[in-house]
Amino acid sequence: MKTQPARVFAEIIERVQKGEAPPLRPDVPRNPPDASPAAVPLLSHCWEEAPELRPDFTEIKKTIRSFNKGK
């Protein structure tokens, strides 16, 4: 996995905190080279524009556990 410089993460945090219009939403690639294909739908749902469409932490945890076969 490619490591991002700390300044990239700091910029993302700053942009989210400022409440940009339109809100910052990253592009989630369909076939990221360094992620499980099963994780892509979860990533996309976490970045939904409407908060009510985003999974809660219980759902996220359940989904991640299913990736790890219940671990």
N, C-alpha and C positions, 0 to 999 in steps of 0.2 A: 504494500500500500504506500502511496506517495505521501510523504509528510509535508504538511502545510506550515509555512512560517507563522510564528506567533502573531505577527502584524496582520496577517490575513484574518485570523480569528478575531483579533481586536477590532478590525474594521467592521466585520459582520456584527459583532456585539453592539458597536456604536450605532450602526445603521438601524438595527432593530430597536434600540433604546430611543432613537430620535423619532421613531414612528413615521418613517418615510411613506409618502403617498405616490404611487401604490406601494404597499408593503413589500419588503425584501422577500422574495421567494426564489430559492435556487432551482436551477434546472436539474431534475433527477434523470440521469440517463437511463435508457431502457435496459442496457446491458453493460453496467459498469464493470471494468476489468478486475476490480479489487473487492467486489461485494458478491454475496450470494444472490443469484437471480430471485430467490424467494423473498429476499429483503426489499427488493425494489418497490413492490406495492405498499409495504409498510412505510418506507421513506416518503413515498408520494402522498400517502394519507396524512402523515405527520405534518406536511407542508401545505395542506389544503387551505385555501383562502378563508373559508368560513370555519370558525372555531368549532362549531357544533358537528362538523364533518370529520374533525381530527379525532384519532383514537385517544382514550384516556390511558393513564399509566397502567391500569389493570389489563387493558386490552394489549398494550404494547408488551408488557411482561409475558402475557400468555402467548403472544405470537412469537416472541424471541425464544421462549421455552420450547415451542414446537419445533423451531429450527434445531435446537440442541437435544431434541427427543426427551423432554421432561427434566433435564438436568437443572 
